[in-house]
Amino acid sequence: ILNVEQSPQSLHVQEGDSTNFTCSFPSSNFYALHWYRWETAKSPEALFVMTLNGDEKKKGRISATLNTKEGYSYLYIKGSQPEDSATYLCAFIPGSNYQLIWGAGTKLIIKP
Amino acid sequence: DADVTQTPRNRITKTGKRIMLECSQTKGHDRMYWYRQDPGLGLRLIYYSFDVKDINKGEISDGYSVSRQAQAKFSLSLESAIPNQTALYFCATSDLSSGRQQYFGPGTRLTVT
């Protein structure tokens, strides 16, 4: 059974502070790693699709890194704003069948 | 207009009733998925379809069935609903050109009483 672990489960951050959280996945048979942002009452939306070891992606104040050899990805948010409050999901795609295996998410709450 | 739509958006039904959730997409993607989400858990895959003639069971297919009526339509049925099928259901699409990035519908909140 392939597991994807996200930590922490939830996180309270003061507005203006930077933060990061982790997605751990099996280090063998890697195809891709996705990050999604899921705001309350909305649908998950893709942030990053990462495919290569050492990948670094950036979108505004949010960035992500990928280490496929050790099986982890970090998501960073710089200078957190209230609109960053959401659940951040990662999904691992093994090469065998291209199905996404989802983590349970990190719920980020930004305190004004 | 939304690229992935789901109907209904909310539904309350009684135990034992048959219910169908519908999903349509205008993205032209080949793959479609049905997920359920329960509080504290990640998205769990119910069924997925690579094209009209290809249907595959996901992690939690028991109690559900699907129909891929056309490339753009993928329906999920609960033949005899039970309370533990109360959840938020998402339809999603993807294709190879997007790196299998998933595009989600707005979700259907189903309550089985």
Interface residues (C-beta under 8 A of the other chain):
Chain A: V4 Y31 A32 H34 Y36 K42 S43 P44 E45 A46 V49 T51 L89 A91 I93 Y98 Q99 L100 W102 G103 A104 G105
Chain B: G40 L41 G42 L43 R44 L45 Y48 G58 F90 S98 G99 R100 Q101 Q102 Y103 F104 G105 P106 G107
